[in-house]
């Protein structure tokens, strides 16, 4: 089942050239995407931004959108490229290279981040988004 988990998580990622900041802020994004992707998420799905020894947790599809709106607040544009997907059985570690541009800066900034997706019975139960790969590697016991 673990390769299916990897395929599911990869299938939910936006295309590398998509401006995720624009997508997530669009009024129709949640309505259109929720109908399509909600079937892949447990109703009590949780997502989190673990940072600086604290963690803010969000619940459900509305929570996922709220998390992304919080993360996107300072970014004018934002896109993400998956560099590697690591099969960890009931978890999938995504190593990503994100590119963002803030309102006041014309230059795009590159970030090396990661996400850990947890699945049970073929649905996503939790996602944790890390601003650094070292934190994500430590969270899954692979140390950075």
Buried (B, 14 or more C-beta within 10 A) or exposed (E): EEEEBBEBBEEBBBEEEEBBBBBBBEEEBBEEBBEEBBEBBBEEBBBBBBEEEEEEEBBBBEBBBBBBEEBBEEBBBBBBBBEEBBBBEBBBBBBBBBBBBBEEEEEBEEBBBBBBBBBEEEBBBBBBBBBBBBBBBEBBEEEE
